[in-house]
Amino acid sequence: MRVICNSRHVEHVPHHEIDNGEPVAAWELPRRYEAIHAALAARPGFEFVTPPPIDETAVLGLHDADYVTFLRETSTKLGSRGGAVYPSVFPYGPNPRVTGPKSQRGTYCFDTFTPIKAGTLNAALA
């Protein structure tokens, strides 16, 4: 069985997630990737394949262009100062009014378990 994997996913390493308003240990960490990879590698029948890098434009058929722009700009801003962006306001309704960065975060996220970090866009494109 072919297993598509890419070590660039480790570029998105959240310090924590938010569950029920409280910071909790993040689930998606490099050691989880490494453990799964090692477990599969120890069994016969697995072929590991690294996909070629893709450009942002390749995902525009799947994702709204404003969302991709939001990820790029947020990741770029975080790259220079570190940290993470967590949504805290979730605009709701058929035509939610998104008037600033705080509400924009919640527009493109559906929970508080996946913060955006400097490496998030690169990891997603990988």
All heavy atoms as an XYZ file, in Angstrom:
974
protein
N       0.837     -1.158      0.000
C       0.000      0.000      0.000
C       0.890      1.232      0.000
O       1.851      1.318      0.759
C      -0.900      0.005      1.236
C      -1.673      1.290      1.384
S      -2.628      1.400      2.913
C      -3.880      0.203      2.609
N       0.559      2.186     -0.838
C       1.284      3.455     -0.873
C       0.793      4.349      0.260
O      -0.405      4.515      0.455
C       1.082      4.142     -2.207
C       1.766      3.403     -3.343
C       1.461      4.030     -4.669
N       2.034      5.367     -4.709
C       1.718      6.269     -5.624
N       0.842      5.991     -6.556
N       2.272      7.450     -5.604
N       1.722      4.906      0.979
C       1.414      5.833      2.067
C       2.014      7.179      1.681
O       3.226      7.296      1.524
C       2.007      5.348      3.408
C       1.699      6.345      4.508
C       1.495      3.962      3.749
N       1.147      8.162      1.485
C       1.597      9.495      1.126
C       1.925     10.239      2.421
O       1.073     10.385      3.292
C       0.514     10.271      0.341
C      -0.019      9.442     -0.834
C       1.039     11.625     -0.107
C       1.009      9.069     -1.867
N       3.158     10.673      2.563
C       3.553     11.391      3.774
C       4.592     12.434      3.414
O       5.269     12.335      2.400
C       4.074     10.432      4.830
S       5.452      9.412      4.300
N       4.676     13.427      4.251
C       5.614     14.496      3.986
C       6.114     15.047      5.313
O       5.318     15.474      6.150
C       4.938     15.597      3.173
C       5.930     16.572      2.593
O       6.844     17.014      3.280
N       5.763     16.899      1.337
N       7.398     15.062      5.486
C       7.973     15.542      6.739
C       7.741     17.034      6.963
O       7.910     17.529      8.074
C       9.473     15.235      6.787
O      10.122     15.890      5.707
N       7.310     17.772      5.935
C       7.038     19.205      6.109
C       5.836     19.442      7.015
O       5.630     20.559      7.492
C       6.813     19.878      4.757
C       8.120     20.047      3.988
C       7.941     20.799      2.725
N       7.486     22.160      2.996
C       7.030     22.962      2.046
N       6.975     22.547      0.797
N       6.642     24.178      2.345
N       5.058     18.417      7.280
C       3.928     18.593      8.192
C       4.382     18.995      9.584
O       3.616     19.575     10.345
C       3.077     17.327      8.246
C       2.313     17.117      6.980
N       1.867     15.897      6.595
C       1.923     17.973      6.006
C       1.238     15.998      5.438
N       1.262     17.253      5.067
N       5.633     18.712      9.910
C       6.132     19.093     11.226
C       6.349     20.603     11.346
O       6.665     21.100     12.427
C       7.422     18.325     11.613
C       7.183     16.831     11.622
C       8.576     18.699     10.705
N       6.160     21.330     10.250
C       6.257     22.788     10.313
C       5.061     23.393     11.054
O       5.097     24.548     11.446
C       6.380     23.385      8.910
C       7.690     23.037      8.227
C       7.808     23.650      6.847
O       7.295     24.764      6.627
O       8.422     23.014      5.978
N       3.994     22.617     11.187
C       2.820     23.067     11.943
C       2.817     22.314     13.271
O       2.352     21.188     13.360
C       1.529     22.786     11.179
C       0.306     23.080     11.996
N      -0.213     24.339     12.113
C      -0.475     22.280     12.750
C      -1.269     24.303     12.910
N      -1.445     23.058     13.302
N       3.402     22.923     14.277
C       3.499     22.289     15.590
C       2.880     23.234     16.615
O       3.541     24.142     17.109
C       4.967     21.972     15.972
C       5.018     21.261     17.311
C       5.628     21.149     14.894
N       1.607     23.043     16.939
C       0.994     23.928     17.934
C       1.515     23.639     19.336
O       1.804     22.502     19.680
C      -0.496     23.607     17.830
C      -0.580     22.285     17.174
C       0.672     22.082     16.375
N       1.657     24.689     20.130
C       2.082     24.526     21.523
C       0.962     23.897     22.335
O       1.211     23.159     23.281
C       2.472     25.868     22.141
C       3.657     26.482     21.480
N       4.925     25.999     21.642
C       3.762     27.521     20.620
C       5.765     26.712     20.922
N       5.090     27.645     20.298
N      -0.265     24.232     21.979
C      -1.431     23.688     22.673
C      -2.662     23.883     21.790
O      -2.589     24.512     20.736
C      -1.635     24.366     24.034
C      -1.953     25.833     23.931
N      -0.975     26.788     23.862
C      -3.135     26.488     23.869
C      -1.533     27.980     23.770
N      -2.848     27.836     23.763
N      -3.757     23.319     22.221
C      -5.061     23.523     21.617
C      -5.952     24.119     22.700
O      -5.562     24.165     23.863
C      -5.632     22.190     21.127
C      -4.767     21.526     20.077
C      -5.201     20.113     19.737
O      -6.102     19.573     20.402
O      -4.622     19.550     18.803
N      -7.114     24.575     22.318
C      -8.067     25.101     23.287
C      -9.266     24.165     23.310
O      -9.905     23.935     22.282
C      -8.539     26.528     22.919
C      -7.354     27.476     22.723
C      -9.514     27.057     23.969
C      -6.571     27.768     23.971
N      -9.560     23.594     24.466
C     -10.701     22.695     24.621
C     -11.542     23.200     25.790
O     -11.041     23.320     26.914
C     -10.216     21.268     24.883
C     -11.351     20.265     24.923
O     -12.464     20.576     24.450
O     -11.136     19.149     25.437
N     -12.790     23.510     25.501
C     -13.703     24.006     26.531
C     -13.134     25.247     27.236
O     -13.258     25.415     28.434
C     -14.017     22.900     27.533
C     -15.276     23.187     28.315
O     -16.180     23.862     27.832
N     -15.346     22.681     29.530
N     -12.459     26.094     26.432
C     -11.923     27.337     26.959
C     -10.590     27.222     27.668
O     -10.056     28.216     28.146
N     -10.034     26.019     27.741
C      -8.769     25.804     28.457
C      -7.683     25.287     27.508
O      -7.957     24.471     26.644
C      -8.970     24.764     29.567
C      -9.980     25.153     30.623
C      -9.500     26.308     31.491
O      -8.283     26.407     31.718
O     -10.353     27.105     31.917
N      -6.440     25.738     27.689
C      -5.351     25.166     26.894
C      -5.125     23.702     27.288
O      -5.120     23.378     28.478
C      -4.132     26.007     27.274
C      -4.633     27.144     28.087
C      -5.996     26.802     28.571
N      -4.987     22.840     26.296
C      -4.689     21.426     26.513
C      -3.550     21.023     25.575
O      -3.287     21.690     24.585
C      -5.926     20.519     26.268
C      -7.043     20.848     27.238
C      -6.423     20.642     24.835
N      -2.882     19.944     25.894
C      -1.787     19.458     25.055
C      -2.289     19.184     23.638
O      -3.380     18.642     23.446
C      -1.197     18.186     25.654
N      -1.505     19.567     22.658
C      -1.878     19.350     21.254
C      -1.716     17.883     20.877
O      -0.812     17.203     21.353
C      -1.004     20.224     20.360
N      -2.602     17.398     20.017
C      -2.545     16.009     19.546
C      -1.631     15.850     18.342
O      -0.945     14.850     18.207
C      -3.944     15.520     19.160
C      -4.800     15.253     20.340
C      -5.637     16.146     20.964
C      -4.902     14.045     21.075
N      -6.247     15.551     22.029
C      -5.820     14.243     22.110
C      -4.305     12.794     20.948
C      -6.153     13.256     23.019
C      -4.642     11.806     21.847
C      -5.554     12.044     22.870
N      -1.671     16.817     17.445
C      -0.906     16.697     16.203
C       0.509     17.217     16.408
O       0.795     18.381     16.214
C      -1.602     17.464     15.074
C      -2.960     16.918     14.711
C      -2.913     15.485     14.197
O      -1.889     15.064     13.611
O      -3.921     14.782     14.374
N       1.387     16.325     16.802
C       2.778     16.667     17.063
C       3.691     15.777     16.222
O       3.299     14.683     15.816
C       3.096     16.466     18.545
C       2.311     17.355     19.514
C       2.545     16.901     20.950
C       2.711     18.804     19.328
N       4.924     16.216     15.975
C       5.837     15.387     15.180
C       5.992     13.973     15.724
O       6.083     13.018     14.953
C       7.161     16.157     15.249
C       6.733     17.570     15.415
C       5.502     17.506     16.293
N       5.985     13.795     17.024
C       6.172     12.437     17.568
C       5.010     11.512     17.194
O       5.187     10.309     17.070
C       6.416     12.484     19.062
C       5.245     12.907     19.903
C       5.599     12.816     21.406
N       4.498     13.268     22.214
C       4.393     14.473     22.742
N       5.357     15.357     22.565
N       3.352     14.809     23.468
N       3.812     12.066     16.992
C       2.683     11.242     16.549
C       2.925     10.770     15.111
O       2.741      9.596     14.792
C       1.375     12.031     16.648
C       0.167     11.222     16.249
C      -1.120     11.996     16.571
N      -2.265     11.192     16.253
C      -3.023     11.353     15.182
N      -2.762     12.314     14.318
N      -4.049     10.562     14.957
N       3.351     11.682     14.248
C       3.698     11.341     12.875
C       4.791     10.276     12.860
O       4.699      9.278     12.153
C       4.154     12.606     12.130
C       4.847     12.357     10.818
C       4.115     12.182      9.653
C       6.233     12.292     10.743
C       4.755     11.949      8.451
C       6.875     12.063      9.550
C       6.135     11.890      8.393
O       6.767     11.655      7.214
N       5.828     10.499     13.667
C       6.954      9.564     13.715
C       6.528      8.184     14.212
O       6.989      7.164     13.703
C       8.063     10.143     14.591
C       8.701     11.373     13.987
C       9.449     12.238     14.986
O       9.532     11.865     16.179
O       9.936     13.301     14.572
N       5.645      8.135     15.203
C       5.175      6.853     15.748
C       4.361      6.088     14.711
O       4.533      4.868     14.555
C       4.354      7.081     17.008
N       3.489      6.775     14.010
C       2.673      6.124     12.973
C       3.571      5.635     11.848
O       3.443      4.499     11.376
C       1.581      7.083     12.452
C       0.562      7.354     13.564
C       0.909      6.513     11.204
C      -0.398      8.488     13.262
N       4.498      6.487     11.427
C       5.426      6.110     10.346
C       6.241      4.880     10.747
O       6.371      3.922      9.969
C       6.343      7.290     10.024
C       7.158      7.105      8.791
N       8.299      6.338      8.755
C       6.999      7.595      7.537
C       8.806      6.354      7.549
N       8.041      7.112      6.777
N       6.767      4.872     11.958
C       7.583      3.739     12.430
C       6.754      2.461     12.515
O       7.233      1.378     12.152
C       8.198      4.068     13.788
N       5.521      2.564     12.981
C       4.663      1.377     13.103
C       4.365      0.782     11.730
O       4.395     -0.441     11.557
C       3.370      1.736     13.826
N       4.099      1.641     10.750
C       3.838      1.140      9.400
C       5.105      0.588      8.759
O       5.071     -0.446      8.088
C       3.243      2.250      8.525
C       1.858      2.746      8.915
C       1.447      3.911      8.029
C       0.834      1.622      8.841
N       6.231      1.264      8.972
C       7.498      0.813      8.386
C       7.927     -0.550      8.923
O       8.634     -1.299      8.248
C       8.585      1.855      8.637
N       7.494     -0.890     10.129
C       7.854     -2.163     10.736
C       7.068     -3.334     10.146
O       7.383     -4.484     10.424
C       7.627     -2.102     12.254
N       6.070     -3.039      9.348
C       5.242     -4.089      8.742
C       5.505     -4.133      7.242
O       5.751     -3.098      6.628
C       3.772     -3.815      9.009
C       3.454     -3.743     10.510
C       1.987     -3.539     10.751
N       1.188     -4.592     10.162
C       0.723     -5.654     10.813
N       1.000     -5.789     12.098
N      -0.009     -6.554     10.211
N       5.425     -5.299      6.646
C       5.629     -5.385      5.200
C       4.433     -4.820      4.442
O       3.319     -4.749      4.959
C       5.765     -6.895      4.960
C       5.043     -7.534      6.091
C       5.192     -6.610      7.264
N       4.686     -4.412      3.195
C       3.603     -4.008      2.310
C       3.323     -2.517      2.231
O       2.378     -2.110      1.563
N       4.129     -1.704      2.895
C       3.917     -0.262      2.846
C       5.040      0.404      2.067
O       6.212      0.123      2.292
C       3.834      0.340      4.253
C       2.615     -0.092      5.000
C       2.683     -1.119      5.931
C       1.389      0.514      4.769
C       1.559     -1.534      6.621
C       0.258      0.116      5.452
C       0.338     -0.912      6.382
N       4.665      1.261      1.158
C       5.633      2.036      0.378
C       5.381      3.510      0.696
O       4.279      4.017      0.491
C       5.419      1.796     -1.127
C       6.239      2.693     -2.007
C       5.782      2.670     -3.468
O       4.804      1.972     -3.801
O       6.415      3.381     -4.259
N       6.386      4.205      1.191
C       6.241      5.605      1.562
C       6.598      6.496      0.374
O       7.649      6.334     -0.228
C       7.127      5.934      2.765
C       6.711      5.167      3.987
C       7.324      3.967      4.316
C       5.673      5.623      4.778
C       6.926      3.243      5.424
C       5.264      4.907      5.889
C       5.889      3.711      6.213
N       5.696      7.406      0.060
C       5.859      8.289     -1.087
C       5.744      9.736     -0.612
O       4.790     10.088      0.092
C       4.783      8.008     -2.157
C       4.923      8.943     -3.336
C       4.827      6.555     -2.597
N       6.722     10.544     -0.999
C       6.670     11.970     -0.687
C       6.097     12.691     -1.905
O       6.647     12.577     -2.997
C       8.076     12.513     -0.377
O       8.590     11.808      0.752
C       8.031     14.002     -0.077
N       4.995     13.416     -1.717
C       4.395     14.107     -2.862
C       5.247     15.304     -3.274
O       5.978     15.867     -2.448
C       3.040     14.566     -2.325
C       3.249     14.718     -0.857
C       4.251     13.656     -0.482
N       5.146     15.697     -4.538
C       5.881     16.895     -4.956
C       5.241     18.129     -4.329
O       4.047     18.127     -4.018
C       5.708     16.898     -6.478
C       4.439     16.158     -6.711
C       4.367     15.120     -5.629
N       6.011     19.186     -4.130
C       5.420     20.407     -3.586
C       4.395     20.980     -4.564
O       4.534     20.811     -5.778
C       6.611     21.357     -3.436
C       7.791     20.687     -4.010
C       7.422     19.297     -4.388
N       3.379     21.602     -4.015
C       2.379     22.232     -4.873
C       2.332     23.725     -4.587
O       2.727     24.182     -3.517
C       0.974     21.610     -4.705
C       0.449     21.805     -3.280
C       0.975     20.147     -5.096
C      -1.006     21.435     -3.117
N       1.839     24.452     -5.536
C       1.680     25.893     -5.419
C       0.302     26.206     -4.847
O      -0.620     25.401     -4.981
C       1.826     26.505     -6.824
C       1.838     28.007     -6.779
O       2.885     28.583     -6.451
O       0.778     28.613     -7.072
N       0.176     27.361     -4.247
C      -1.118     27.789     -3.695
C      -2.243     27.695     -4.724
O      -3.362     27.330     -4.388
C      -1.045     29.246     -3.238
C      -0.358     29.485     -1.963
C      -0.372     30.966     -1.620
O      -1.334     31.664     -1.966
O       0.601     31.411     -0.998
N      -1.941     28.029     -5.968
C      -2.996     28.048     -6.987
C      -3.599     26.666     -7.213
O      -4.735     26.561     -7.655
C      -2.467     28.608     -8.322
O      -1.353     27.813     -8.751
C      -2.039     30.062     -8.171
N      -2.860     25.617     -6.874
C      -3.374     24.260     -7.071
C      -4.547     23.939     -6.159
O      -5.335     23.053     -6.458
C      -2.251     23.243     -6.856
N      -4.674     24.638     -5.034
C      -5.758     24.341     -4.096
C      -6.978     25.242     -4.292
O      -7.980     25.085     -3.602
C      -5.279     24.412     -2.627
C      -4.182     23.401     -2.367
C      -4.837     25.805     -2.254
N      -6.898     26.169     -5.236
C      -8.008     27.107     -5.424
C      -9.266     26.454     -5.976
O     -10.347     27.006     -5.848
C      -7.570     28.281     -6.307
C      -6.510     29.175     -5.665
C      -6.099     30.282     -6.635
C      -6.997     29.753     -4.351
N      -9.143     25.278     -6.546
C     -10.327     24.548     -6.971
C     -11.073     23.911     -5.804
O     -12.234     23.535     -5.917
N     -10.384     23.803     -4.676
C     -10.963     23.190     -3.478
C     -11.304     24.209     -2.392
O     -12.189     23.977     -1.583
C      -9.972     22.181     -2.878
C      -9.532     21.046     -3.779
C      -8.373     20.296     -3.147
C     -10.692     20.109     -4.013
N     -10.543     25.291     -2.346
C     -10.696     26.267     -1.268
C     -10.921     27.662     -1.835
O     -10.363     28.028     -2.876
C      -9.458     26.276     -0.372
C      -9.217     24.989      0.323
N     -10.007     24.531      1.342
C      -8.268     24.042      0.130
C      -9.552     23.363      1.765
N      -8.506     23.037      1.041
N     -11.676     28.453     -1.117
C     -11.932     29.831     -1.467
C     -10.610     30.605     -1.502
O      -9.761     30.433     -0.617
C     -12.883     30.422     -0.407
C     -13.252     31.837     -0.706
O     -14.100     32.052     -1.588
O     -12.687     32.742     -0.042
N     -10.443     31.448     -2.498
C      -9.204     32.215     -2.642
C      -8.953     33.101     -1.418
O      -7.802     33.271     -1.001
C      -9.254     33.060     -3.908
N     -10.011     33.655     -0.824
C      -9.833     34.491      0.368
C      -9.283     33.679      1.541
O      -8.511     34.187      2.348
C     -11.159     35.148      0.774
C     -11.591     36.234     -0.201
O     -10.740     36.736     -0.976
O     -12.787     36.572     -0.206
N      -9.678     32.417      1.632
C      -9.176     31.542      2.694
C      -7.675     31.292      2.517
O      -6.899     31.395      3.460
C      -9.946     30.220      2.693
C      -9.397     29.169      3.621
C      -9.249     29.421      4.975
C      -9.043     27.918      3.141
C      -8.754     28.449      5.837
C      -8.550     26.947      3.987
C      -8.403     27.220      5.333
O      -7.914     26.259      6.178
N      -7.264     31.002      1.284
C      -5.848     30.749      1.008
C      -5.033     32.015      1.289
O      -3.961     31.953      1.897
C      -5.650     30.257     -0.438
C      -4.181     30.088     -0.776
C      -6.401     28.938     -0.658
N      -5.564     33.157      0.889
C      -4.899     34.432      1.179
C      -4.786     34.655      2.680
O      -3.739     35.068      3.179
C      -5.663     35.598      0.517
O      -5.670     35.398     -0.897
C      -5.032     36.938      0.844
N      -5.869     34.384      3.404
C      -5.862     34.517      4.862
C      -4.778     33.638      5.486
O      -4.006     34.095      6.328
C      -7.240     34.143      5.417
C      -7.274     33.997      6.913
C      -7.210     35.099      7.745
C      -7.374     32.741      7.494
C      -7.238     34.972      9.131
C      -7.408     32.596      8.868
C      -7.339     33.709      9.686
N      -4.677     32.380      5.064
C      -3.642     31.486      5.604
C      -2.242     32.006      5.293
O      -1.361     32.009      6.160
C      -3.803     30.076      5.048
C      -4.863     29.203      5.660
C      -4.907     27.850      4.948
C      -4.631     29.007      7.141
N      -2.035     32.432      4.047
C      -0.719     32.932      3.655
C      -0.341     34.165      4.469
O       0.754     34.249      5.030
C      -0.667     33.269      2.166
C       0.692     33.812      1.751
C       0.855     34.207      0.278
N      -0.277     34.114     -0.579
C      -1.187     35.099     -0.789
N      -1.082     36.241     -0.140
N      -2.178     34.922     -1.626
N      -1.238     35.145      4.536
C      -0.921     36.383      5.240
C      -0.739     36.154      6.741
O       0.166     36.728      7.355
C      -2.013     37.422      4.977
C      -1.985     37.928      3.541
C      -3.122     38.882      3.213
O      -4.015     39.106      4.072
O      -3.128     39.394      2.074
N      -1.569     35.310      7.325
C      -1.453     35.033      8.755
C      -0.163     34.285      9.054
O       0.560     34.622      9.992
C      -2.676     34.243      9.253
O      -3.855     34.984      8.948
C      -2.606     34.001     10.747
N       0.157     33.271      8.250
C       1.405     32.526      8.436
C       2.619     33.429      8.284
O       3.582     33.324      9.046
C       1.492     31.372      7.434
O       0.535     30.384      7.712
N       2.574     34.337      7.304
C       3.692     35.249      7.063
C       3.886     36.184      8.248
O       5.014     36.383      8.714
C       3.452     36.064      5.772
O       3.337     35.158      4.676
C       4.599     37.027      5.514
N       2.801     36.759      8.763
C       2.897     37.652      9.925
C       3.462     36.911     11.131
O       4.284     37.441     11.874
C       1.524     38.217     10.282
C       1.034     39.266      9.331
C      -0.357     39.716      9.732
C      -0.998     40.510      8.619
N      -2.410     40.789      8.890
N       3.036     35.675     11.338
C       3.511     34.900     12.481
C       4.970     34.495     12.325
O       5.669     34.295     13.310
C       2.636     33.667     12.687
C       1.220     33.961     13.173
C       0.364     32.721     13.074
C       1.241     34.495     14.586
N       5.423     34.360     11.088
C       6.801     33.964     10.839
C       7.798     34.936     11.424
O       8.853     34.537     11.900
N       7.443     36.203     11.421
C       8.374     37.196     11.921
C       8.311     37.358     13.436
O       9.249     37.818     14.055
C       8.099     38.551     11.249
O       6.793     38.992     11.559
N       7.200     36.960     14.052
C       7.090     37.168     15.501
C       6.796     35.899     16.289
O       6.759     35.919     17.513
C       6.031     38.217     15.792
C       4.619     37.811     15.462
C       3.635     38.870     15.950
N       2.316     38.317     16.011
C       1.315     38.682     15.251
N       1.478     39.635     14.369
N       0.148     38.123     15.380
N       6.545     34.786     15.609
C       6.226     33.534     16.291
C       4.809     33.536     16.823
O       3.990     34.367     16.467
N       4.520     32.588     17.680
C       3.194     32.502     18.270
C       2.211     31.754     17.391
O       2.585     31.083     16.432
N       0.947     31.893     17.728
C      -0.115     31.195     17.006
C      -1.383     32.033     17.040
O      -1.555     32.886     17.909
C      -0.371     29.831     17.640
N      -2.255     31.778     16.097
C      -3.548     32.450     16.022
C      -4.633     31.412     16.266
O      -4.688     30.387     15.584
C      -3.746     33.116     14.637
C      -5.176     33.575     14.455
C      -2.791     34.276     14.473
N      -5.470     31.682     17.256
C      -6.600     30.813     17.588
C      -7.894     31.584     17.344
O      -7.985     32.758     17.701
C      -6.568     30.411     19.064
C      -5.435     29.500     19.429
C      -4.173     30.004     19.689
C      -5.626     28.134     19.520
C      -3.129     29.163     20.029
C      -4.590     27.285     19.868
C      -3.344     27.813     20.116
O      -2.308     26.985     20.450
N      -8.914     30.942     16.784
C     -10.189     31.641     16.639
C     -10.884     31.761     17.992
O     -10.729     30.911     18.859
C     -10.985     30.730     15.703
C     -10.414     29.377     15.920
C      -8.964     29.588     16.248
N     -11.607     32.858     18.175
C     -12.363     33.027     19.411
C     -13.760     33.563     19.146
O     -14.604     33.561     20.022
C     -11.622     33.970     20.367
O     -11.456     35.243     19.775
N     -14.004     34.029     17.935
C     -15.313     34.529     17.527
C     -15.685     33.788     16.256
O     -14.878     33.683     15.338
C     -15.256     36.055     17.262
C     -16.570     36.543     16.694
C     -14.882     36.802     18.521
N     -16.890     33.241     16.203
C     -17.317     32.465     15.049
C     -18.559     33.103     14.419
O     -19.670     32.868     14.887
C     -17.609     31.014     15.463
C     -16.393     30.308     15.982
C     -16.091     30.335     17.337
C     -15.538     29.652     15.128
C     -14.961     29.712     17.824
C     -14.403     29.017     15.604
C     -14.112     29.047     16.950
N     -18.373     33.915     13.368
C     -19.526     34.516     12.708
C     -20.481     33.424     12.245
O     -20.059     32.382     11.746
C     -18.915     35.254     11.519
C     -17.495     35.502     11.928
C     -17.121     34.306     12.761
N     -21.758     33.662     12.430
C     -22.751     32.628     12.148
C     -23.861     33.208     11.278
O     -24.176     34.381     11.364
C     -23.327     32.100     13.465
C     -24.376     31.035     13.279
C     -24.020     29.753     12.899
C     -25.716     31.328     13.442
C     -24.960     28.774     12.712
C     -26.680     30.359     13.262
C     -26.289     29.081     12.893
O     -27.235     28.119     12.691
N     -24.475     32.360     10.485
C     -25.616     32.770      9.680
C     -25.294     32.703      8.206
O     -24.153     32.487      7.806
N     -26.320     32.875      7.367
C     -26.102     32.760      5.925
C     -25.214     33.864      5.357
O     -24.513     33.663      4.385
C     -27.503     32.823      5.336
C     -28.361     33.408      6.399
C     -27.702     33.115      7.708
N     -25.214     35.039      5.961
C     -24.387     36.154      5.502
C     -23.721     36.830      6.697
O     -24.038     37.963      7.032
C     -25.231     37.180      4.737
C     -25.815     36.594      3.475
O     -25.085     36.071      2.653
N     -27.125     36.665      3.341
N     -22.798     36.142      7.358
C     -22.187     36.736      8.549
C     -21.377     37.978      8.184
O     -20.787     38.041      7.114
C     -21.294     35.632      9.093
C     -21.007     34.767      7.924
C     -22.211     34.856      7.024
N     -21.370     38.935      9.067
C     -20.585     40.152      8.867
C     -19.201     39.942      9.447
O     -19.038     39.798     10.643
C     -21.268     41.331      9.551
C     -22.525     41.755      8.851
C     -23.203     42.951      9.491
N     -22.243     43.936      9.975
C     -22.357     44.555     11.136
N     -23.367     44.318     11.931
N     -21.463     45.443     11.512
N     -18.234     39.896      8.575
C     -16.854     39.738      9.003
C     -16.192     41.096      8.831
O     -15.984     41.555      7.719
C     -16.123     38.659      8.171
C     -14.676     38.538      8.586
C     -16.848     37.339      8.301
N     -15.893     41.745      9.940
C     -15.412     43.120      9.858
C     -13.977     43.307     10.327
O     -13.467     44.402     10.276
C     -16.324     44.048     10.692
O     -16.335     43.570     12.041
C     -17.740     44.057     10.138
N     -13.339     42.286     10.787
C     -11.959     42.450     11.242
C     -11.252     41.129     11.373
O     -11.839     40.060     11.177
N      -9.963     41.179     11.703
C      -9.170     39.957     11.775
C      -9.687     38.951     12.797
O      -9.606     37.752     12.580
C      -7.776     40.429     12.144
C      -7.807     41.898     12.241
C      -9.199     42.377     11.974
N     -10.234     39.431     13.907
C     -10.716     38.513     14.938
C     -11.879     37.669     14.418
O     -11.906     36.452     14.603
C     -11.135     39.295     16.179
C     -11.365     38.445     17.387
C     -11.559     39.309     18.618
C     -11.571     38.479     19.864
N     -11.704     39.282     21.061
N     -12.821     38.296     13.739
C     -13.945     37.525     13.206
C     -13.538     36.723     11.973
O     -14.098     35.668     11.701
C     -15.134     38.431     12.903
O     -14.786     39.432     11.972
N     -12.536     37.212     11.228
C     -12.069     36.465     10.063
C     -11.487     35.115     10.469
O     -11.688     34.114      9.794
C     -11.026     37.287      9.309
C     -10.665     36.712      7.952
C      -9.677     37.578      7.216
O      -8.835     38.240      7.821
N      -9.767     37.571      5.902
N     -10.789     35.070     11.607
C     -10.233     33.788     12.088
C     -11.328     32.746     12.247
O     -11.165     31.602     11.858
C      -9.552     33.981     13.437
C      -8.350     34.829     13.419
C      -7.839     35.025     14.831
N      -6.977     36.177     14.895
C      -6.644     36.779     16.003
N      -7.099     36.348     17.170
N      -5.850     37.818     15.976
N     -12.422     33.118     12.851
C     -13.521     32.186     13.080
C     -14.290     31.842     11.825
O     -14.937     30.807     11.755
N     -14.207     32.691     10.818
C     -14.872     32.408      9.544
C     -14.220     31.214      8.861
O     -14.885     30.391      8.255
C     -14.806     33.641      8.618
O     -15.482     34.718      9.258
C     -15.440     33.360      7.272
N     -12.897     31.116      8.969
C     -12.160     30.068      8.285
C     -11.800     28.885      9.172
O     -11.105     27.980      8.732
C     -10.902     30.651      7.656
C     -11.207     31.665      6.581
C     -10.739     32.960      6.651
C     -11.998     31.319      5.497
C     -11.022     33.885      5.665
C     -12.296     32.236      4.508
C     -11.803     33.507      4.596
O     -12.094     34.417      3.613
N     -12.224     28.881     10.410
C     -11.966     27.766     11.316
C     -13.295     27.303     11.897
O     -14.210     28.103     12.063
C     -11.063     28.203     12.467
S      -9.454     28.790     11.936
N     -13.398     26.036     12.203
C     -14.646     25.562     12.803
C     -14.462     25.092     14.236
O     -15.387     24.632     14.867
C     -15.284     24.457     11.948
C     -14.415     23.247     11.748
C     -14.415     22.222     12.669
C     -13.597     23.148     10.641
C     -13.618     21.105     12.486
C     -12.798     22.046     10.461
C     -12.818     21.025     11.371
N     -13.262     25.210     14.760
C     -13.032     24.850     16.149
C     -11.772     25.538     16.649
O     -11.122     26.264     15.910
C     -12.938     23.334     16.337
C     -11.754     22.703     15.621
O     -10.711     23.356     15.462
O     -11.872     21.537     15.227
N     -11.451     25.312     17.896
C     -10.265     25.933     18.488
C      -9.109     24.942     18.629
O      -8.168     25.199     19.356
C     -10.616     26.515     19.873
O     -11.132     25.459     20.693
C     -11.620     27.632     19.767
N      -9.189     23.839     17.920
C      -8.162     22.803     18.029
C      -7.043     22.953     17.005
O      -6.070     22.232     17.060
C      -8.780     21.414     17.890
C      -9.621     21.020     19.058
C     -10.994     21.208     19.037
C      -9.055     20.486     20.198
C     -11.776     20.850     20.123
C      -9.825     20.130     21.294
C     -11.186     20.323     21.244
N      -7.199     23.843     16.040
C      -6.196     23.953     14.995
C      -5.741     25.397     14.842
O      -6.279     26.141     14.031
C      -6.747     23.434     13.650
O      -7.347     22.165     13.859
C      -5.638     23.293     12.629
N      -4.759     25.810     15.619
C      -4.261     27.166     15.481
C      -3.460     27.326     14.189
O      -3.025     26.336     13.584
C      -3.345     27.326     16.694
C      -2.871     25.938     16.966
C      -4.037     25.048     16.632
N      -3.280     28.555     13.784
C      -2.436     28.851     12.631
C      -1.094     29.310     13.168
O      -1.025     30.141     14.067
C      -3.066     29.945     11.750
C      -4.405     29.456     11.214
C      -2.135     30.330     10.617
C      -5.221     30.531     10.538
N      -0.027     28.736     12.608
C       1.326     29.086     13.011
C       2.094     29.503     11.761
O       1.584     29.421     10.652
C       2.003     27.894     13.672
C       1.292     27.505     14.970
C       2.084     26.568     15.806
C       3.438     27.011     16.060
N       3.869     27.552     17.283
N       3.338     29.896     11.942
C       4.148     30.354     10.812
C       4.278     29.271      9.732
O       4.280     29.580      8.556
C       5.526     30.782     11.296
N       4.355     28.009     10.102
C       4.532     26.933      9.128
C       3.263     26.265      8.663
O       3.313     25.284      7.914
N       2.102     26.775      9.064
C       0.839     26.096      8.756
C       0.577     26.001      7.256
O       0.227     24.938      6.754
C      -0.329     26.806      9.466
O      -0.128     26.715     10.878
C      -1.665     26.176      9.115
N       0.719     27.094      6.531
C       0.438     27.051      5.093
C       1.383     26.093      4.386
O       0.959     25.274      3.572
C       0.502     28.439      4.457
C       0.229     28.449      2.950
C      -1.176     27.938      2.642
C       0.436     29.822      2.377
N       2.695     26.158      4.695
C       3.648     25.247      4.057
C       3.307     23.796      4.363
O       3.401     22.928      3.493
C       5.079     25.553      4.517
C       5.594     26.830      3.911
O       5.131     27.267      2.865
N       6.549     27.447      4.571
N       2.922     23.511      5.596
C       2.554     22.145      5.959
C       1.311     21.701      5.195
O       1.245     20.569      4.715
C       2.314     22.050      7.465
N       0.346     22.589      5.071
C      -0.889     22.245      4.353
C      -0.619     22.007      2.877
O      -1.161     21.060      2.285
C      -1.917     23.364      4.521
N       0.224     22.801      2.277
C       0.551     22.616      0.863
C       1.379     21.352      0.651
O       1.364     20.777     -0.433
C       1.280     23.842      0.311
C       0.436     25.100      0.192
C       1.308     26.281     -0.223
C      -0.715     24.915     -0.777
N       2.118     20.931      1.662
C       2.918     19.711      1.551
C       1.990     18.507      1.521
O       2.298     17.472      0.986
C       3.890     19.603      2.716
